[in-house]
Each structure stands twice: as structure tokens, then as C-alpha cells.
Amino acid sequence: MMVKVRVMKGTDPPHMENGVLMVHTNEERRNNVANHDVIRQISSHFKVSVSDIRLISGMKSKRKVFYIPES
């Protein structure tokens, strides 16, 4: 399934809002560190492996689209 994600600064747990998964991170945006943290949070939210999640679009954006395989 494709999941739209909005990344924001903070420490709140991931939650759905109007069909968009809101993910908060305090990690640096440099060297893809924040994206790795977002993927880690998505994997725990959907209970899938980190290696199964693929970033489709939004590498340098607050709005991202991820592919997550259905269990």
C-alpha cells in the first residue's frame, strides 16, 4: 500500500490525520538521518520490517510517499 506521510519536528508518536500519517522526529535532516528515523517509526507503527519500506517520493520534502507491503 502507498502511505502519504507528513514529517514534523517533535517527539509525538505517529498518528493518522485526514488520511495522512503524521510522523514527528528531532533527527537532523542531513545525511538522510531524519528519513531513517521516519522509516523506523513507520515500521513500528505498521509492524513491518524496516527493509520492506520504500521511499517513493519526497526525499528532501516534509511530504513523503512510502510503499509498505501489506501483511
GIBELKA-V505507 format. One record per helix or strand. SS is the DSSP state (H for helix, E for strand). FROM is the first residue (numbers start at 1). LEN is the number of residues. If there is no record, write none. Layout:
ss=(SS;SS)
from=(FROM;FROM)
len=(LEN;LEN)
This chain:
ss=(E;E;E;H;H;E;E)
from=(2;15;20;30;50;54;63)
len=(8;3;6;17;3;4;5)
